[in-house]
């Protein structure tokens, strides 16, 4: 029978348990880079107004879709929006 050395077991366990921490560190690094990029973008003149404008236009478009939808689709939109806000409130 082939015996496995304790060093090999320790090395494989260390590699196995290190993977989640490596993935987490990648996600944290990406988050920090994106946070710095967004802060720099919003610090520029007019960028915050542009984001607010895009949000307002999006809301108006969805309101127009809801306004001109027939009753069946309007009820479906109301249910989807209600479940969306219920999930956020949890």
KOLFI-242907 format. One record per atom (N, C-alpha, C): residue number from 1; residue in three letters; atom name; x, y, z. Coordinates in steps of 0.2 Angstrom, whole numbers, plus 2048, in hexadecimal, padded with zeros to 3 digits. Example, Ala and Ser with C-alpha at 12.3 -4.5 7.8 and 13.67 -1.06 7.14 Angstrom:
REM KOLFI-242907
+-----+------+------+-----+-----+-----+
!  nr ! rest ! atom !  xx !  yy !  zz !
+-----+------+------+-----+-----+-----+
!   1 !  ALA !    N ! 842 ! 7E4 ! 827 !
!   1 !  ALA !   CA ! 83E ! 7EA ! 827 !
!   1 !  ALA !    C ! 842 ! 7F0 ! 827 !
!   2 !  SER !    N ! 840 ! 7F5 ! 823 !
!   2 !  SER !   CA ! 844 ! 7FB ! 824 !
!   2 !  SER !    C ! 840 ! 800 ! 827 !
+-----+------+------+-----+-----+-----+
***
This chain:
REM KOLFI-242907
+-----+------+------+-----+-----+-----+
!  nr ! rest ! atom !  xx !  yy !  zz !
+-----+------+------+-----+-----+-----+
!   1 !  UNK !    N ! 804 ! 7FA ! 800 !
!   1 !  UNK !   CA ! 800 ! 800 ! 800 !
!   1 !  UNK !    C ! 804 ! 806 ! 800 !
!   2 !  UNK !    N ! 802 ! 80B ! 7FD !
!   2 !  UNK !   CA ! 806 ! 812 ! 7FC !
!   2 !  UNK !    C ! 804 ! 816 ! 802 !
!   3 !  UNK !    N ! 808 ! 818 ! 806 !
!   3 !  UNK !   CA ! 807 ! 81D ! 80C !
!   3 !  UNK !    C ! 808 ! 824 ! 809 !
!   4 !  UNK !    N ! 804 ! 828 ! 80C !
!   4 !  UNK !   CA ! 804 ! 82F ! 80A !
!   4 !  UNK !    C ! 808 ! 832 ! 810 !
!   5 !  UNK !    N ! 80C ! 836 ! 80F !
!   5 !  UNK !   CA ! 810 ! 83A ! 814 !
!   5 !  UNK !    C ! 80C ! 83F ! 817 !
!   6 !  UNK !    N ! 80D ! 841 ! 81E !
!   6 !  UNK !   CA ! 80A ! 846 ! 821 !
!   6 !  UNK !    C ! 80B ! 84D ! 81E !
!   7 !  UNK !    N ! 811 ! 84E ! 81B !
!   7 !  UNK !   CA ! 812 ! 854 ! 818 !
!   7 !  UNK !    C ! 80E ! 855 ! 812 !
!   8 !  UNK !    N ! 80C ! 850 ! 80E !
!   8 !  UNK !   CA ! 808 ! 850 ! 808 !
!   8 !  UNK !    C ! 801 ! 852 ! 80A !
!   9 !  UNK !    N ! 7FF ! 84F ! 80F !
!   9 !  UNK !   CA ! 7F8 ! 850 ! 812 !
!   9 !  UNK !    C ! 7F7 ! 857 ! 814 !
!  10 !  UNK !    N ! 7FC ! 859 ! 818 !
!  10 !  UNK !   CA ! 7FC ! 860 ! 81A !
!  10 !  UNK !    C ! 7FC ! 865 ! 815 !
!  11 !  UNK !    N ! 800 ! 864 ! 810 !
!  11 !  UNK !   CA ! 800 ! 868 ! 80A !
!  11 !  UNK !    C ! 7FA ! 868 ! 806 !
!  12 !  UNK !    N ! 7F7 ! 863 ! 805 !
!  12 !  UNK !   CA ! 7F0 ! 862 ! 801 !
!  12 !  UNK !    C ! 7EB ! 866 ! 805 !
!  13 !  UNK !    N ! 7EA ! 865 ! 80C !
!  13 !  UNK !   CA ! 7E5 ! 868 ! 810 !
!  13 !  UNK !    C ! 7E6 ! 86F ! 810 !
!  14 !  UNK !    N ! 7EC ! 872 ! 810 !
!  14 !  UNK !   CA ! 7EE ! 879 ! 810 !
!  14 !  UNK !    C ! 7EB ! 87C ! 80A !
!  15 !  UNK !    N ! 7ED ! 878 ! 804 !
!  15 !  UNK !   CA ! 7EB ! 87B ! 7FE !
!  15 !  UNK !    C ! 7E3 ! 87B ! 7FD !
!  16 !  UNK !    N ! 7E0 ! 876 ! 800 !
!  16 !  UNK !   CA ! 7D9 ! 875 ! 7FF !
!  16 !  UNK !    C ! 7D5 ! 87A ! 803 !
!  17 !  UNK !    N ! 7D7 ! 87C ! 809 !
!  17 !  UNK !   CA ! 7D4 ! 881 ! 80E !
!  17 !  UNK !    C ! 7D6 ! 888 ! 80C !
!  18 !  UNK !    N ! 7DB ! 889 ! 808 !
!  18 !  UNK !   CA ! 7DE ! 88F ! 806 !
!  18 !  UNK !    C ! 7D9 ! 892 ! 800 !
!  19 !  UNK !    N ! 7D6 ! 88E ! 7FD !
!  19 !  UNK !   CA ! 7D3 ! 890 ! 7F7 !
!  19 !  UNK !    C ! 7CD ! 895 ! 7F8 !
!  20 !  UNK !    N ! 7C9 ! 894 ! 7FD !
!  20 !  UNK !   CA ! 7C4 ! 899 ! 7FF !
!  20 !  UNK !    C ! 7C7 ! 8A0 ! 801 !
!  21 !  UNK !    N ! 7CC ! 8A0 ! 804 !
!  21 !  UNK !   CA ! 7CF ! 8A6 ! 807 !
!  21 !  UNK !    C ! 7D2 ! 8AA ! 801 !
!  22 !  UNK !    N ! 7D5 ! 8A6 ! 7FC !
!  22 !  UNK !   CA ! 7D8 ! 8A9 ! 7F6 !
!  22 !  UNK !    C ! 7D2 ! 8AD ! 7F2 !
!  23 !  UNK !    N ! 7CD ! 8A9 ! 7F1 !
!  23 !  UNK !   CA ! 7C7 ! 8AC ! 7ED !
!  23 !  UNK !    C ! 7C4 ! 8B2 ! 7F1 !
!  24 !  UNK !    N ! 7C4 ! 8B2 ! 7F7 !
!  24 !  UNK !   CA ! 7C1 ! 8B7 ! 7FB !
!  24 !  UNK !    C ! 7C6 ! 8BD ! 7FA !
!  25 !  UNK !    N ! 7CC ! 8BC ! 7FA !
!  25 !  UNK !   CA ! 7D1 ! 8C2 ! 7FA !
!  25 !  UNK !    C ! 7D0 ! 8C5 ! 7F3 !
!  26 !  UNK !    N ! 7CF ! 8C1 ! 7EE !
!  26 !  UNK !   CA ! 7CE ! 8C4 ! 7E7 !
!  26 !  UNK !    C ! 7C8 ! 8C8 ! 7E7 !
!  27 !  UNK !    N ! 7C2 ! 8C6 ! 7EA !
!  27 !  UNK !   CA ! 7BC ! 8CA ! 7EA !
!  27 !  UNK !    C ! 7BD ! 8D0 ! 7EE !
!  28 !  UNK !    N ! 7C1 ! 8D0 ! 7F3 !
!  28 !  UNK !   CA ! 7C2 ! 8D6 ! 7F7 !
!  28 !  UNK !    C ! 7C6 ! 8DB ! 7F3 !
!  29 !  UNK !    N ! 7CB ! 8D8 ! 7F0 !
!  29 !  UNK !   CA ! 7CF ! 8DD ! 7EC !
!  29 !  UNK !    C ! 7CB ! 8E0 ! 7E6 !
!  30 !  UNK !    N ! 7C7 ! 8DC ! 7E3 !
!  30 !  UNK !   CA ! 7C3 ! 8DF ! 7DD !
!  30 !  UNK !    C ! 7BE ! 8E4 ! 7E0 !
!  31 !  UNK !    N ! 7BB ! 8E3 ! 7E6 !
!  31 !  UNK !   CA ! 7B7 ! 8E7 ! 7E9 !
!  31 !  UNK !    C ! 7BA ! 8EE ! 7EB !
!  32 !  UNK !    N ! 7C0 ! 8ED ! 7EE !
!  32 !  UNK !   CA ! 7C4 ! 8F3 ! 7EF !
!  32 !  UNK !    C ! 7C6 ! 8F8 ! 7E9 !
!  33 !  UNK !    N ! 7C8 ! 8F4 ! 7E4 !
!  33 !  UNK !   CA ! 7C9 ! 8F8 ! 7DE !
!  33 !  UNK !    C ! 7C3 ! 8FB ! 7DB !
!  34 !  UNK !    N ! 7BE ! 8F8 ! 7DB !
!  34 !  UNK !   CA ! 7B7 ! 8FB ! 7D8 !
!  34 !  UNK !    C ! 7B5 ! 900 ! 7DD !
!  35 !  UNK !    N ! 7B6 ! 900 ! 7E3 !
!  35 !  UNK !   CA ! 7B4 ! 905 ! 7E8 !
!  35 !  UNK !    C ! 7B8 ! 90B ! 7E6 !
!  36 !  UNK !    N ! 7BE ! 90A ! 7E6 !
!  36 !  UNK !   CA ! 7C3 ! 910 ! 7E4 !
!  36 !  UNK !    C ! 7C1 ! 913 ! 7DD !
!  37 !  UNK !    N ! 7C0 ! 90F ! 7D9 !
!  37 !  UNK !   CA ! 7BE ! 911 ! 7D2 !
!  37 !  UNK !    C ! 7B7 ! 915 ! 7D2 !
!  38 !  UNK !    N ! 7B2 ! 913 ! 7D6 !
!  38 !  UNK !   CA ! 7AC ! 916 ! 7D6 !
!  38 !  UNK !    C ! 7AD ! 91D ! 7DA !
!  39 !  UNK !    N ! 7B1 ! 91D ! 7DF !
!  39 !  UNK !   CA ! 7B2 ! 923 ! 7E3 !
!  39 !  UNK !    C ! 7B5 ! 928 ! 7DF !
!  40 !  UNK !    N ! 7BA ! 926 ! 7DB !
!  40 !  UNK !   CA ! 7BD ! 92B ! 7D6 !
!  40 !  UNK !    C ! 7B9 ! 92D ! 7D1 !
!  41 !  UNK !    N ! 7B4 ! 929 ! 7CE !
!  41 !  UNK !   CA ! 7B0 ! 92B ! 7C9 !
!  41 !  UNK !    C ! 7AB ! 930 ! 7CC !
!  42 !  UNK !    N ! 7A8 ! 92F ! 7D2 !
!  42 !  UNK !   CA ! 7A3 ! 933 ! 7D4 !
!  42 !  UNK !    C ! 7A6 ! 93A ! 7D7 !
!  43 !  UNK !    N ! 7AC ! 93A ! 7D8 !
!  43 !  UNK !   CA ! 7B0 ! 940 ! 7DA !
!  43 !  UNK !    C ! 7B0 ! 945 ! 7D4 !
!  44 !  UNK !    N ! 7B0 ! 942 ! 7CE !
!  44 !  UNK !   CA ! 7B0 ! 946 ! 7C8 !
!  44 !  UNK !    C ! 7AA ! 94B ! 7C7 !
!  45 !  UNK !    N ! 7AB ! 950 ! 7C4 !
!  45 !  UNK !   CA ! 7A5 ! 955 ! 7C4 !
!  45 !  UNK !    C ! 7A0 ! 952 ! 7BF !
!  46 !  UNK !    N ! 79A ! 952 ! 7C1 !
!  46 !  UNK !   CA ! 794 ! 950 ! 7BD !
!  46 !  UNK !    C ! 793 ! 949 ! 7BD !
!  47 !  UNK !    N ! 797 ! 944 ! 7BF !
!  47 !  UNK !   CA ! 796 ! 93D ! 7BF !
!  47 !  UNK !    C ! 790 ! 93B ! 7C4 !
!  48 !  UNK !    N ! 790 ! 93E ! 7CA !
!  48 !  UNK !   CA ! 78A ! 93C ! 7CE !
!  48 !  UNK !    C ! 784 ! 93E ! 7CB !
!  49 !  UNK !    N ! 783 ! 944 ! 7C8 !
!  49 !  UNK !   CA ! 77D ! 946 ! 7C4 !
!  49 !  UNK !    C ! 77C ! 942 ! 7BE !
!  50 !  UNK !    N ! 781 ! 93F ! 7BB !
!  50 !  UNK !   CA ! 77F ! 93A ! 7B6 !
!  50 !  UNK !    C ! 77C ! 934 ! 7B8 !
!  51 !  UNK !    N ! 77F ! 931 ! 7BE !
!  51 !  UNK !   CA ! 77C ! 92B ! 7C1 !
!  51 !  UNK !    C ! 775 ! 92D ! 7C3 !
!  52 !  UNK !    N ! 774 ! 932 ! 7C6 !
!  52 !  UNK !   CA ! 76D ! 934 ! 7C8 !
!  52 !  UNK !    C ! 768 ! 934 ! 7C3 !
!  53 !  UNK !    N ! 76B ! 937 ! 7BD !
!  53 !  UNK !   CA ! 767 ! 938 ! 7B7 !
!  53 !  UNK !    C ! 765 ! 931 ! 7B4 !
!  54 !  UNK !    N ! 76A ! 92D ! 7B4 !
!  54 !  UNK !   CA ! 768 ! 926 ! 7B1 !
!  54 !  UNK !    C ! 763 ! 923 ! 7B5 !
!  55 !  UNK !    N ! 764 ! 923 ! 7BC !
!  55 !  UNK !   CA ! 75F ! 920 ! 7C0 !
!  55 !  UNK !    C ! 758 ! 923 ! 7BF !
!  56 !  UNK !    N ! 757 ! 929 ! 7BF !
!  56 !  UNK !   CA ! 751 ! 92C ! 7BE !
!  56 !  UNK !    C ! 74E ! 92A ! 7B7 !
!  57 !  UNK !    N ! 752 ! 92A ! 7B2 !
!  57 !  UNK !   CA ! 74F ! 928 ! 7AB !
!  57 !  UNK !    C ! 74D ! 921 ! 7AC !
!  58 !  UNK !    N ! 751 ! 91D ! 7AF !
!  58 !  UNK !   CA ! 74F ! 916 ! 7B0 !
!  58 !  UNK !    C ! 748 ! 915 ! 7B3 !
!  59 !  UNK !    N ! 747 ! 918 ! 7B9 !
!  59 !  UNK !   CA ! 741 ! 918 ! 7BC !
!  59 !  UNK !    C ! 73B ! 91B ! 7B8 !
!  60 !  UNK !    N ! 73C ! 920 ! 7B4 !
!  60 !  UNK !   CA ! 737 ! 923 ! 7B0 !
!  60 !  UNK !    C ! 735 ! 91E ! 7AB !
!  61 !  UNK !    N ! 73A ! 91A ! 7A8 !
!  61 !  UNK !   CA ! 739 ! 915 ! 7A3 !
!  61 !  UNK !    C ! 735 ! 910 ! 7A5 !
!  62 !  UNK !    N ! 737 ! 90D ! 7AB !
!  62 !  UNK !   CA ! 733 ! 908 ! 7AE !
!  62 !  UNK !    C ! 72C ! 90A ! 7B0 !
!  63 !  UNK !    N ! 72B ! 910 ! 7B2 !
!  63 !  UNK !   CA ! 724 ! 913 ! 7B4 !
!  63 !  UNK !    C ! 720 ! 913 ! 7AE !
!  64 !  UNK !    N ! 723 ! 915 ! 7A8 !
!  64 !  UNK !   CA ! 720 ! 915 ! 7A2 !
!  64 !  UNK !    C ! 71E ! 90E ! 79F !
!  65 !  UNK !    N ! 722 ! 909 ! 7A0 !
!  65 !  UNK !   CA ! 720 ! 902 ! 79F !
!  65 !  UNK !    C ! 71A ! 900 ! 7A3 !
!  66 !  UNK !    N ! 71B ! 902 ! 7A9 !
!  66 !  UNK !   CA ! 715 ! 900 ! 7AE !
!  66 !  UNK !    C ! 70F ! 903 ! 7AC !
!  67 !  UNK !    N ! 70F ! 90A ! 7AA !
!  67 !  UNK !   CA ! 709 ! 90E ! 7A8 !
!  67 !  UNK !    C ! 706 ! 90B ! 7A2 !
!  68 !  UNK !    N ! 70A ! 909 ! 79D !
!  68 !  UNK !   CA ! 707 ! 907 ! 797 !
!  68 !  UNK !    C ! 706 ! 900 ! 796 !
!  69 !  UNK !    N ! 707 ! 8FC ! 79B !
!  69 !  UNK !   CA ! 706 ! 8F5 ! 79B !
!  69 !  UNK !    C ! 6FF ! 8F3 ! 79C !
!  70 !  UNK !    N ! 6FD ! 8ED ! 799 !
!  70 !  UNK !   CA ! 6F6 ! 8EB ! 79B !
!  70 !  UNK !    C ! 6F5 ! 8E9 ! 7A2 !
!  71 !  UNK !    N ! 6EF ! 8E8 ! 7A4 !
!  71 !  UNK !   CA ! 6EE ! 8E6 ! 7AB !
!  71 !  UNK !    C ! 6F1 ! 8E0 ! 7AE !
!  72 !  UNK !    N ! 6F1 ! 8DB ! 7A9 !
!  72 !  UNK !   CA ! 6F5 ! 8D5 ! 7AB !
!  72 !  UNK !    C ! 6FC ! 8D6 ! 7AC !
!  73 !  UNK !    N ! 6FF ! 8D9 ! 7A8 !
!  73 !  UNK !   CA ! 707 ! 8DA ! 7A9 !
!  73 !  UNK !    C ! 708 ! 8DF ! 7AE !
!  74 !  UNK !    N ! 703 ! 8E4 ! 7AF !
!  74 !  UNK !   CA ! 704 ! 8E9 ! 7B5 !
!  74 !  UNK !    C ! 704 ! 8E5 ! 7BB !
!  75 !  UNK !    N ! 700 ! 8E0 ! 7BC !
!  75 !  UNK !   CA ! 6FF ! 8DD ! 7C2 !
!  75 !  UNK !    C ! 706 ! 8D9 ! 7C3 !
!  76 !  UNK !    N ! 708 ! 8D6 ! 7BE !
!  76 !  UNK !   CA ! 70F ! 8D2 ! 7BE !
!  76 !  UNK !    C ! 714 ! 8D7 ! 7C0 !
!  77 !  UNK !    N ! 715 ! 8DD ! 7BE !
!  77 !  UNK !   CA ! 71A ! 8E1 ! 7C0 !
!  77 !  UNK !    C ! 719 ! 8E3 ! 7C7 !
!  78 !  UNK !    N ! 713 ! 8E4 ! 7C9 !
!  78 !  UNK !   CA ! 712 ! 8E6 ! 7D0 !
!  78 !  UNK !    C ! 714 ! 8E1 ! 7D5 !
!  79 !  UNK !    N ! 713 ! 8DA ! 7D3 !
!  79 !  UNK !   CA ! 715 ! 8D5 ! 7D7 !
!  79 !  UNK !    C ! 71D ! 8D4 ! 7D7 !
!  80 !  UNK !    N ! 720 ! 8D5 ! 7D2 !
!  80 !  UNK !   CA ! 727 ! 8D5 ! 7D1 !
!  80 !  UNK !    C ! 72A ! 8DA ! 7D5 !
!  81 !  UNK !    N ! 727 ! 8E0 ! 7D5 !
!  81 !  UNK !   CA ! 72A ! 8E6 ! 7D9 !
!  81 !  UNK !    C ! 729 ! 8E5 ! 7E0 !
!  82 !  UNK !    N ! 723 ! 8E2 ! 7E2 !
!  82 !  UNK !   CA ! 722 ! 8E0 ! 7E9 !
!  82 !  UNK !    C ! 726 ! 8DB ! 7EC !
!  83 !  UNK !    N ! 728 ! 8D6 ! 7E8 !
!  83 !  UNK !   CA ! 72C ! 8D1 ! 7EB !
!  83 !  UNK !    C ! 734 ! 8D4 ! 7EB !
!  84 !  UNK !    N ! 735 ! 8D8 ! 7E6 !
!  84 !  UNK !   CA ! 73C ! 8DB ! 7E6 !
!  84 !  UNK !    C ! 73D ! 8DF ! 7ED !
!  85 !  UNK !    N ! 738 ! 8E3 ! 7EF !
!  85 !  UNK !   CA ! 739 ! 8E7 ! 7F5 !
!  85 !  UNK !    C ! 738 ! 8E3 ! 7FB !
!  86 !  UNK !    N ! 734 ! 8DE ! 7FB !
!  86 !  UNK !   CA ! 734 ! 8D9 ! 800 !
!  86 !  UNK !    C ! 73B ! 8D6 ! 802 !
!  87 !  UNK !    N ! 73E ! 8D4 ! 7FC !
!  87 !  UNK !   CA ! 745 ! 8D1 ! 7FD !
!  87 !  UNK !    C ! 74A ! 8D6 ! 800 !
!  88 !  UNK !    N ! 749 ! 8DC ! 7FE !
!  88 !  UNK !   CA ! 74E ! 8E1 ! 800 !
!  88 !  UNK !    C ! 74D ! 8E2 ! 807 !
!  89 !  UNK !    N ! 747 ! 8E2 ! 80A !
!  89 !  UNK !   CA ! 745 ! 8E4 ! 811 !
!  89 !  UNK !    C ! 747 ! 8DF ! 816 !
!  90 !  UNK !    N ! 749 ! 8D9 ! 813 !
!  90 !  UNK !   CA ! 74B ! 8D3 ! 818 !
!  90 !  UNK !    C ! 751 ! 8D4 ! 81B !
+-----+------+------+-----+-----+-----+
***
